Amino acid sequence: MTIAVAGLPELSWTSHEGEAVATSLGGLSLTAERGVDWSNDSVGGTRQHDATALVFQAPESFSLAARVHVEGARTTFDAGALVLWADVDHWAKLCFEYSPQGEAMVVSVVTNGFSDDCNSTLVAEDHVYLRVSRVGAGWAFHSSADAEQWSFVRLFRLHTELPISVGFLSQAPMGDSCLASFEDIALVPTPPSDLRDGS
């Protein structure tokens, strides 16, 4: 099954079909099933790839941004995320996640075999803007409160020659479900000229 969202290439699922709704205003809502996540635990925990994402093939140069909001009461590690996916050993996600301390925050995970998990900015509002960009052979993650001033999260590579897809994910590793909405979705053909100047 594929899903059409205005301004984006046709979206398809990374694995099994999930629950998604495309809105008439060009938004997208994803509902995660109970206990699903992507994780290649660096300390040897069980790998988890039960979550499914809606993605399209990443262009050679682009930025994809969205306003991310998680609906209702939140449980630990639930999140809406922008993601990159090649295979189970090569992927990345930029999450609006709920921490074990009960705080909403930006979290990034980069996986080349094992996952490098890094906490970033605390988020006081009920939403945050997230952005992923392709910069030559690398990838950049940014976050923002207003989609005007962007904070640098990280710059990295995925160590694979496989095609890479980009898109949207909802996860609920500790909860019964997670409804994540993505609004103000913007796909542009070029990344920021300076990754660290707030643009």
C-alpha positions as CSV (number, residue, x, y, z in Angstrom):
1,M,0.0,0.0,0.0
2,T,1.2,3.5,-0.8
3,I,0.1,6.8,0.6
4,A,0.1,10.2,-1.2
5,V,1.0,13.4,0.7
6,A,0.9,16.7,-1.1
7,G,4.4,17.9,-2.1
8,L,6.1,14.6,-1.5
9,P,6.9,11.5,-3.7
10,E,4.6,8.6,-3.1
11,L,5.2,7.0,0.3
12,S,5.5,3.3,1.0
13,W,6.1,1.2,4.2
14,T,9.6,0.0,5.1
15,S,8.2,-3.4,6.3
16,H,4.6,-4.3,7.1
17,E,1.7,-2.0,6.5
18,G,1.0,0.3,9.4
19,E,-1.8,2.8,10.3
20,A,-1.6,6.1,8.6
21,V,-3.8,9.0,7.5
22,A,-2.9,11.7,5.0
23,T,-4.8,15.0,5.7
24,S,-6.3,17.3,3.0
25,L,-3.9,20.0,4.2
26,G,-0.8,18.0,3.4
27,G,-0.2,16.5,6.8
28,L,0.3,13.0,8.0
29,S,-0.7,11.0,11.1
30,L,1.0,7.7,12.1
31,T,-0.2,5.4,14.8
32,A,2.3,3.0,16.3
33,E,1.4,-0.4,17.5
34,R,2.1,-1.6,21.1
35,G,5.8,-2.1,21.9
36,V,7.3,-1.2,18.5
37,D,10.7,0.5,18.0
38,W,13.9,0.6,15.9
39,S,16.9,-0.3,18.1
40,N,20.3,-2.0,17.6
41,D,21.4,-1.7,21.2
42,S,25.1,-0.9,21.6
43,V,25.3,-2.9,24.9
44,G,23.9,-6.0,23.4
45,G,20.2,-5.8,24.1
46,T,17.7,-7.4,21.7
47,R,17.5,-5.8,18.4
48,Q,14.1,-4.3,17.5
49,H,12.8,-3.4,14.1
50,D,9.0,-3.9,14.6
51,A,8.1,-0.3,13.9
52,T,7.3,0.5,10.3
53,A,7.9,3.8,8.6
54,L,6.4,5.6,5.6
55,V,9.3,6.6,3.3
56,F,10.4,7.6,-0.2
57,Q,13.7,7.3,-1.9
58,A,16.0,10.0,-0.7
59,P,17.0,12.5,-3.5
60,E,20.7,13.3,-4.1
61,S,20.3,16.7,-2.4
62,F,17.4,17.8,-0.2
63,S,16.0,18.9,3.1
64,L,12.8,17.5,4.6
65,A,11.2,19.3,7.6
66,A,8.0,18.8,9.5
67,R,6.2,20.0,12.6
68,V,6.0,16.9,14.9
69,H,3.4,16.5,17.6
70,V,2.5,13.5,19.7
71,E,-1.1,13.2,20.7
72,G,-2.5,12.5,24.2
73,A,-0.7,11.1,27.2
74,R,2.9,9.9,26.6
75,T,4.8,6.9,27.8
76,T,8.6,6.5,28.0
77,F,10.4,6.5,24.6
78,D,7.3,7.1,22.5
79,A,8.1,9.4,19.6
80,G,7.3,10.8,16.3
81,A,10.4,10.9,14.1
82,L,12.0,11.7,10.8
83,V,13.9,8.7,9.6
84,L,16.5,7.4,7.2
85,W,16.4,3.7,6.3
86,A,18.6,1.4,4.2
87,D,18.4,-1.9,6.1
88,V,18.3,-3.2,9.7
89,D,22.0,-2.4,10.1
90,H,22.0,1.1,8.5
91,W,19.4,3.6,9.5
92,A,18.9,6.8,11.5
93,K,16.1,8.7,13.2
94,L,15.5,12.2,14.6
95,C,12.8,11.9,17.3
96,F,10.5,14.0,19.3
97,E,10.7,11.6,22.2
98,Y,9.5,11.2,25.9
99,S,12.3,10.5,28.3
100,P,12.3,8.2,31.4
101,Q,12.4,11.5,33.4
102,G,9.1,12.6,31.9
103,E,10.5,15.2,29.7
104,A,9.8,15.8,26.0
105,M,13.1,16.1,24.0
106,V,14.9,15.8,20.7
107,V,16.7,12.5,20.4
108,S,18.8,11.3,17.5
109,V,19.9,7.7,16.8
110,V,22.5,6.8,14.1
111,T,23.0,3.1,13.3
112,N,25.9,1.5,11.5
113,G,25.6,-2.0,12.9
114,F,25.0,-0.7,16.4
115,S,23.0,2.3,17.4
116,D,24.7,5.6,18.6
117,D,21.9,7.2,20.7
118,C,22.2,10.9,21.7
119,N,19.9,13.1,23.7
120,S,19.6,16.7,22.5
121,T,17.3,19.7,23.3
122,L,14.5,19.6,25.9
123,V,11.2,20.8,24.4
124,A,8.8,22.8,26.5
125,E,6.0,23.0,23.9
126,D,3.8,20.1,22.7
127,H,5.5,20.1,19.3
128,V,8.9,20.6,17.7
129,Y,10.1,21.1,14.1
130,L,12.5,18.5,12.9
131,R,14.7,18.5,9.7
132,V,16.9,16.0,7.9
133,S,19.2,17.1,5.1
134,R,21.4,15.3,2.6
135,V,24.8,17.0,2.4
136,G,27.0,15.4,-0.2
137,A,27.9,11.9,1.2
138,G,26.6,12.9,4.7
139,W,23.4,13.6,6.5
140,A,22.4,16.4,8.9
141,F,19.8,16.6,11.6
142,H,18.4,19.9,12.9
143,S,15.5,20.9,15.3
144,S,13.6,24.2,15.8
145,A,10.9,25.7,17.9
146,D,9.5,27.8,15.0
147,A,11.0,26.6,11.7
148,E,12.9,29.8,11.4
149,Q,15.9,29.4,13.7
150,W,17.4,25.9,13.5
151,S,19.6,24.1,16.1
152,F,22.3,21.7,14.8
153,V,21.8,18.2,16.2
154,R,24.4,16.1,14.4
155,L,26.2,15.4,11.1
156,F,27.0,11.8,10.2
157,R,27.3,9.1,7.5
158,L,25.6,5.8,7.0
159,H,28.2,3.2,6.0
160,T,26.3,1.5,3.2
161,E,26.1,1.5,-0.6
162,L,22.4,0.5,-0.4
163,P,19.7,3.0,-1.5
164,I,18.5,5.1,1.4
165,S,14.9,6.1,2.0
166,V,13.7,9.0,4.1
167,G,10.3,9.6,5.8
168,F,8.2,9.3,8.9
169,L,7.9,7.0,11.9
170,S,5.9,6.6,15.1
171,Q,7.2,4.4,17.9
172,A,5.8,3.1,21.2
173,P,8.4,0.8,22.7
174,M,7.0,1.0,26.3
175,G,3.4,1.9,25.6
176,D,0.2,0.6,24.1
177,S,0.3,3.0,21.1
178,C,1.6,6.4,19.9
179,L,-0.2,8.8,17.6
180,A,2.3,11.1,15.9
181,S,1.2,13.9,13.6
182,F,3.5,15.6,11.0
183,E,2.3,19.0,9.7
184,D,3.9,21.8,7.7
185,I,5.8,19.2,5.8
186,A,8.3,20.8,3.5
187,L,10.6,19.1,1.0
188,V,13.1,21.4,-0.7
189,P,15.9,20.4,-3.2
190,T,18.9,21.9,-1.4
191,P,20.3,21.5,2.1
192,P,21.3,24.6,4.2
193,S,24.4,26.3,2.9
194,D,25.8,26.5,6.5
195,L,24.7,23.7,8.9
196,R,25.7,25.7,12.1
197,D,24.5,29.2,11.5
198,G,20.8,28.6,12.4
199,S,19.5,28.7,8.8
